[in-house]
Amino acid sequence: MVCLEDSFYIHNIRDMKVIHTIKETPPNIKGLIALSTNSDKNYLAYPGHSTIGELQIFDTVNLYSRVSIPAHAGQLAALEFSPDGTRIATASDKGTVIRVFSCETGAKLYELRRGLKRTASIYSLSFSPCGGFLACSSNTETVHVFRLEDKPKESSVVCGSPSDDLFGYIHSVVSASAGFLPSQMTDTLLQGRAFATVHHTLAGSRNKCALVTIKHSMRLLLASQTGVLYMYHLDPVEGGDCSLIQKFLLAEEPGSISPGEREEEPAVEKCVPGELSPSYADRLRGRSPGEMSESEKFHEMRNAAETPPKQCFLLDDDGEFPPVAPS
């Protein structure tokens, strides 16, 4: 997908030929777009209006507009498909409510409350691989994680799975008395609350979150625009505050020499045929001796993550792609 301000282009990735063009779309200055990569439900989502939160879902395989959803009163700020492509999560520029809709019918399945009065700029939404959790990051100091019911109710307002605690009791009482309360009050009380939270010090800076499964455990990843990746533990049963496991520095520290400021290196240096001396290899890559390469950083991160299954197609596996000796 290629997104322009007033049009979309669908390309065949094999030869990059244009398959279809969606023209004269509402102005999309921020380039807001979501693409479901599920092979059976390969949908495209984009804003359908320039001033209100209307959502358009387009079938990129059969090439037709599937459904139009009046998602929010304000402009859309974030979109994200579930892994199976059956649901889509949305947030508006107000950032207080997150809604999840069916991609088949456009029906609202969940309404989740991020905050009551404090507005926020939503930076990212992320479903868990199983589709049972939804994370939301913003310009505030908190990342919210919501738990979604396995089988959402058919009513227009559905919240996360209520527990047997005080909130579960309040939920049952409000549901029973919904006909006697103002609709706005009922909607607010029935909206799902955060199941788990992450508190960080990145308030005001852009960030992006993701829910992943590592070593059969739920993890929340939070990447900041400063080049730091944080890994948190998420308890899928108890929820609550997520604890920080580890953080990784992905970008060079401020003040380091940029590639354009480095001195030119000699083109040839004596070394063992087919190999580069460690010092020359470091200088060739523009780093000081002993400094970790991007590949080494990646492997350090992978050591803290789950070991991929043996049947995976690994591009960095020397067993599948042995080094090629110079001819």
C-alpha positions in Angstrom: 0.0 0.0 0.0 1.2 3.5 -0.8 -0.8 6.3 0.9 -0.9 9.8 -0.5 -2.8 12.8 0.9 -5.8 12.2 -1.4 -5.4 8.7 -2.8 -4.2 5.1 -2.2 -2.2 2.8 -4.5 -2.4 -1.0 -4.2 0.8 -2.6 -5.6 1.6 -6.2 -6.4 4.7 -6.8 -4.3 6.1 -9.3 -6.8 6.6 -6.8 -9.6 5.4 -3.5 -7.9 2.7 -3.1 -10.6 -0.3 -1.0 -9.6 -3.3 -3.3 -9.1 -5.8 -0.7 -8.0 -6.1 3.0 -7.2 -8.5 4.6 -4.7 -8.8 8.3 -5.7 -10.3 11.4 -4.3 -10.3 10.3 -0.7 -10.7 12.8 2.1 -7.5 14.7 3.0 -5.3 12.4 5.0 -2.4 14.7 5.9 -1.1 12.3 8.7 -1.1 9.3 6.3 -3.3 7.4 8.7 -3.8 3.8 7.4 -4.0 0.2 8.5 -3.5 -3.0 6.5 -4.6 -6.4 7.6 -2.0 -9.0 6.6 -4.3 -11.9 7.1 -4.4 -13.8 3.8 -8.1 -14.5 4.1 -9.2 -11.1 5.2 -6.7 -8.7 3.6 -8.4 -5.4 4.4 -7.4 -1.7 4.2 -8.7 0.8 6.7 -8.5 4.6 6.2 -10.4 7.8 7.3 -13.6 8.3 5.3 -14.1 11.9 6.3 -11.9 14.9 7.0 -13.6 16.3 10.1 -15.4 13.3 11.8 -14.3 9.8 12.7 -15.7 7.9 9.8 -13.9 4.7 9.0 -13.7 3.0 5.6 -12.7 -0.6 5.2 -11.7 -1.8 1.7 -11.1 -5.3 0.5 -7.7 -5.3 -1.2 -8.1 -8.7 -2.8 -11.6 -8.4 -4.3 -11.2 -4.7 -4.7 -14.4 -3.2 -3.3 -15.4 -1.0 -0.4 -16.6 -3.4 2.3 -18.1 -1.2 5.0 -18.3 2.3 6.3 -18.2 2.8 10.1 -19.1 5.9 12.1 -16.5 5.2 14.7 -16.0 8.5 16.5 -17.4 12.0 16.7 -13.9 13.5 16.2 -11.2 12.8 13.7 -9.5 9.4 13.7 -6.0 9.2 15.4 -5.1 5.5 15.4 -6.2 2.3 13.6 -5.1 -1.3 14.1 -6.4 -4.7 12.8 -6.6 -7.8 14.9 -4.2 -10.6 13.8 -7.1 -12.6 12.2 -8.4 -9.5 10.4 -11.9 -9.8 11.8 -11.8 -6.8 14.1 -10.3 -3.3 14.0 -9.5 -0.9 16.9 -9.9 2.8 16.6 -9.2 5.9 18.6 -10.0 9.6 17.9 -8.0 12.8 18.4 -9.6 13.2 21.8 -8.1 9.9 23.0 -10.4 9.1 25.8 -12.3 6.1 24.3 -11.1 3.2 22.2 -13.6 1.2 20.2 -13.3 -2.2 18.5 -15.6 -2.9 15.5 -16.4 -6.0 13.4 -14.8 -5.8 9.9 -17.6 -7.9 8.5 -20.6 -6.0 9.6 -19.2 -2.7 11.1 -20.9 -3.5 14.5 -19.3 -2.1 17.6 -18.0 -5.0 19.7 -16.1 -3.2 22.5 -15.9 0.3 24.0 -12.9 0.8 26.2 -12.3 3.8 28.5 -8.7 5.2 28.5 -9.6 8.2 30.6 -12.6 10.3 31.7 -11.6 13.9 31.3 -7.9 13.9 30.4 -7.5 13.9 26.6 -4.5 12.4 25.0 -2.8 11.9 21.6 -2.9 8.2 20.9 0.3 7.1 19.3 -0.3 3.3 18.7 -2.8 0.5 19.2 -1.7 -3.1 19.3 -3.5 -6.5 19.6 -1.9 -9.4 21.2 -1.1 -12.4 18.9 -4.1 -14.3 20.4 -6.4 -11.2 19.9 -7.5 -11.3 23.5 -5.7 -8.1 24.6 -5.4 -4.6 23.2 -2.6 -2.1 24.2 -2.7 1.6 23.8 0.2 4.1 24.1 -0.2 7.9 24.1 1.6 11.1 25.0 0.8 10.4 28.7 3.0 8.5 31.1 0.8 5.4 31.0 0.3 2.5 28.6 -3.1 0.9 29.0 -3.8 -2.8 28.3 -7.4 -4.0 27.9 -8.6 -7.6 28.1 -11.3 -8.4 25.5 -14.0 -11.0 26.0 -13.7 -14.2 23.9 -17.3 -13.8 22.8 -18.4 -10.2 22.8 -22.0 -9.5 23.5 -24.3 -8.4 20.7 -25.3 -5.1 22.4 -24.0 -1.8 21.2 -21.9 -1.3 24.3 -19.6 -4.1 25.4 -16.8 -3.8 27.9 -13.9 -6.0 28.9 -14.5 -9.2 30.8 -15.7 -8.1 34.3 -14.1 -9.9 37.3 -15.8 -11.0 40.5 -14.5 -8.0 42.4 -16.3 -4.7 43.1 -16.1 -3.7 39.4 -17.9 -6.9 38.4 -20.6 -6.1 40.9 -21.0 -2.5 39.7 -21.1 -3.8 36.1 -24.0 -6.2 36.9 -25.9 -3.5 38.8 -25.5 -0.9 36.0 -26.5 -3.5 33.3 -29.7 -4.3 35.2 -30.6 -0.6 35.7 -29.6 0.6 32.3 -33.2 1.5 31.4 -33.5 3.9 34.4 -30.2 5.8 33.9 -29.3 8.5 31.4 -27.7 6.9 28.3 -24.5 8.9 28.6 -24.0 7.7 32.2 -24.8 4.1 31.3 -22.3 4.1 28.5 -19.5 5.6 30.7 -20.1 3.1 33.5 -20.2 0.1 31.1 -17.1 1.0 29.2 -14.2 -1.4 29.9 -11.3 -0.3 32.1 -7.7 -1.1 31.8 -6.8 -4.6 32.8 -3.0 -3.8 33.1 -0.9 -0.7 32.9 2.7 0.4 32.3 4.0 3.5 33.9 7.0 5.1 32.2 8.9 8.4 32.0 8.3 9.0 28.2 5.4 11.4 28.6 5.3 13.9 25.7 7.6 12.0 23.4 6.4 9.8 20.6 6.4 6.0 21.3 4.9 2.8 20.0 3.8 -0.3 21.9 3.4 -3.9 20.9 2.1 -7.1 22.6 4.1 -10.2 21.9 4.6 -13.7 23.2 8.1 -14.5 24.3 9.0 -17.9 25.8 5.3 -18.6 26.2 4.9 -15.5 28.3 3.1 -12.2 27.5 5.4 -9.3 27.0 4.7 -5.6 26.3 7.3 -3.8 24.2 7.5 0.0 24.2 9.8 1.8 21.8 10.6 5.5 22.2 11.7 8.1 19.6 15.0 8.4 21.6 16.0 4.9 20.4 15.3 2.9 23.6 13.2 -0.3 23.7 11.6 -1.3 27.0 10.4 -4.9 27.7 7.7 -5.4 30.3 6.1 -8.5 31.8 2.3 -8.7 31.5 0.4 -11.1 33.7 -2.5 -12.3 31.5 -4.4 -13.6 34.6 -4.0 -11.0 37.3 -3.1 -7.9 35.2 -2.1 -4.9 37.3 1.1 -2.9 37.0 3.6 -4.4 34.5 7.1 -4.8 35.7 10.2 -3.8 33.6 12.3 -6.7 32.6 15.0 -5.1 30.4 15.7 -2.2 28.2 17.8 -2.0 25.1 19.6 1.0 23.5 18.8 0.8 19.8 20.3 4.2 18.7 23.7 5.7 19.1 24.2 8.0 22.1 24.0 11.8 21.5 27.3 13.3 20.6 28.6 10.3 18.6 30.3 10.9 15.3 27.9 10.9 12.4 28.8 8.9 9.2 29.5 12.1 7.3 32.1 13.3 9.9 34.2 10.2 9.9 37.6 10.2 8.2 38.0 8.1 5.1 39.5 4.7 5.6 42.1 3.0 3.4 40.5 0.7 0.8 42.9 -2.2 1.4 44.4 -3.7 4.5 46.4 -6.9 4.9 44.3 -9.6 6.5 43.5 -13.3 6.2 41.9 -14.1 2.9 38.1 -14.1 3.2 38.2 -12.3 6.6 38.5 -8.8 7.9 40.7 -7.9 10.8 38.6 -6.9 13.8 40.0 -3.4 13.9 39.5 -2.8 10.2 36.0 -4.3 10.3 35.1 -1.8 13.1 36.6 1.2 11.3 34.9 0.1 8.0 31.6 0.1 9.8 32.3 3.5 11.3 32.6 2.4 15.0 35.3 2.3 17.6 37.0 -1.0 18.5 34.8 -2.9 20.9 31.6 -1.1 20.1 28.6 -3.4 19.5 27.4 -3.6 15.9 23.7 -3.5 15.0 23.8 -7.2 14.5 25.3 -7.8 17.9 22.6 -5.6 19.5 20.0 -7.7 17.7 21.4 -10.9 19.0 21.6 -9.5 22.5 18.0 -8.7 22.3 17.1 -12.1 20.9 18.8 -13.8 23.8 16.2 -12.1 26.0 13.4 -13.3 23.8 12.1 -16.6 22.7 14.3 -18.9 20.6 12.5 -19.3 17.2 11.3 -22.7 16.3 13.7 -24.8 14.3 11.4 -24.9 11.3 11.5 -21.1 10.9 13.1 -19.4 7.9 16.0 -17.5 9.6 17.9 -15.0 7.5 20.7 -14.8 10.1 21.2 -18.5 10.4 24.7 -19.5 9.2 23.4 -23.1 8.9 20.8 -22.1 6.2 22.9 -19.3 4.7 26.6 -20.3 5.1 29.2 -17.6 4.5 30.3 -17.5 0.8 34.1 -17.9 0.4 35.8 -15.4 -2.0 36.5 -16.9 -5.4 
